[in-house]
Amino acid sequence: MDRRKFIKSTVLAGAASMIGCSQDKAVDDAKIFAPPAESIPTNTLTGKVVPTAVLGKTGVTVPILSHGGGYELNNVMVARAFELGINYFDVADCYLNGQSEVILGKVLEKQGKRKDAFIVTKNHPKQPKDLLVMVDQRLESLRTDYLDLYFMHQLGDGEYPKECVDWPKSQELKEVVETLKKQKKIKFFGFSCHAGILPQAMEAAAEGGFVDAIMLRYNFRTVNSDELNRAIDKAKKANIGLIAMKTQGGRVSFEDKANPFQEKGFTKEQSTLKAVWSDGRMDTIVSAMPSIQLVQTNAMAAIENKISAVEHQLLDEYAKATNHLVCHGCDHLCSSQVNSPVRIGDTLRYLMYHDNYGEAQRARDLYSQLPPMAREAIFNTDYKQAEAICPHNLEIGKMMLQAAKKLA
């Protein structure tokens, strides 16, 4: 299988917009697929470190595996990460109810490791100039006087105006970024995005010239998204640093299929990470590693990041066989076909958290934040046209009803 064909089978289109801030933006579901702790002897990693890559135009060398921040880091976990060469830490103003930054700041201060760490954090501005004020709180929470990388968080979600898709090439945002850099409050700037505007926003960033890095949802599942592939290529050509998140999303009862895959050499907790690295366009993966066990599991995958031809084929076959079971986030297509306030993309994503991530309470909490009309309309909406236009043949009506019953 040639590289380009495999790329097409690994890219996942940007997910639908979110309500507020969710920890999932820098977190994947690797924890679900963790092997027993005793199966990863520490001595197997003695003297080994995670490979590195240059993060686009920043010129900064970062590990190809990085820490997500939607969980509580501690001294032992951070120390082990540094031992393995993992010094990139992704947090946000709203992870852990605002505590992810505070905890990381305290840990790095205690260990005297601030200058060795590459800190990434984020905010949701309603307009670009809001960042000029928001950044000060990020600095205070992290106990630092500068950020290595500062993101607009979840660009395109419900908190942003429609015109935000053009912000990455707007003069207004460019001036804000230049001001923050001149003030030495940030070194680099970018955005994260799950929304349907992802391809357009990436192309705008390539045209604007001032965005240093982009974090995007990206994994092995086939979506036939030539539009997104073109945008990724354009951003890469513009030397924008590319950071993959949610690399293991949408596995759909993967555990039930694990045995036959493993018999053929498929390592379920590592191969999707290796699939992203084998693409060659992503500089690093931000992964959920809320334990020493997971740091070591993913570090081993990074150190031995080559993926076999068998794994390529199995990932491709699995993705094709299960595409109809998971929402791919392209709800800008199906939502336009219903005369209803329902939120298809959001609702089906929360159903995925409930069914596949084992995060039932989090899924219910997010679902409860949807507008009452969006929840009530689920039961009397006609989804036939939405199902007809779905490129992955999802039974949208059935899935929406399941979500309403499970998440209420």
Sequence and secondary structure as in RCSB ss.txt:
>XXXX:A:sequence
MDRRKFIKSTVLAGAASMIGCSQDKAVDDAKIFAPPAESIPTNTLTGKVVPTAVLGKTGVTVPILSHGGGYELNN
VMVARAFELGINYFDVADCYLNGQSEVILGKVLEKQGKRKDAFIVTKNHPKQPKDLLVMVDQRLESLRTDYLDLY
FMHQLGDGEYPKECVDWPKSQELKEVVETLKKQKKIKFFGFSCHAGILPQAMEAAAEGGFVDAIMLRYNFRTVNS
DELNRAIDKAKKANIGLIAMKTQGGRVSFEDKANPFQEKGFTKEQSTLKAVWSDGRMDTIVSAMPSIQLVQTNAM
AAIENKISAVEHQLLDEYAKATNHLVCHGCDHLCSSQVNSPVRIGDTLRYLMYHDNYGEAQRARDLYSQLPPMAR
EAIFNTDYKQAEAICPHNLEIGKMMLQAAKKLA
>XXXX:A:secstr
  HHHHHHTT        SS  GGGG  SGGGG   GGGS GGGGTT    EEE GGG  EEESEEE  SS   H
HHHHHHHHTT  EEE  TTGGGGHHHHHHHHHHHHHT GGG EEEEEE  SSGGGHHHHHHHHHHHHT S EEEE
EETTTTSTTS GGGGGGGG HHHHHHHHHHHHTTSEEEEEEEE STTHHHHHHHHHHHS   EEEEE  S     
HHHHHHHHHHHHTT EEEEE TT    SGGGGHHHHHHTT  TTTHHHHHHHHHS  SEEEE   SHHHHHHHHH
HHHT    HHHHHHHHHHHHHHGGGS  S HHHHGGG SS   HHHHHHHHHHHHHSS HHHHHHHHHTS HHHH
HGGGG   HHHHHH TT   HHHHHHHHHHHH 
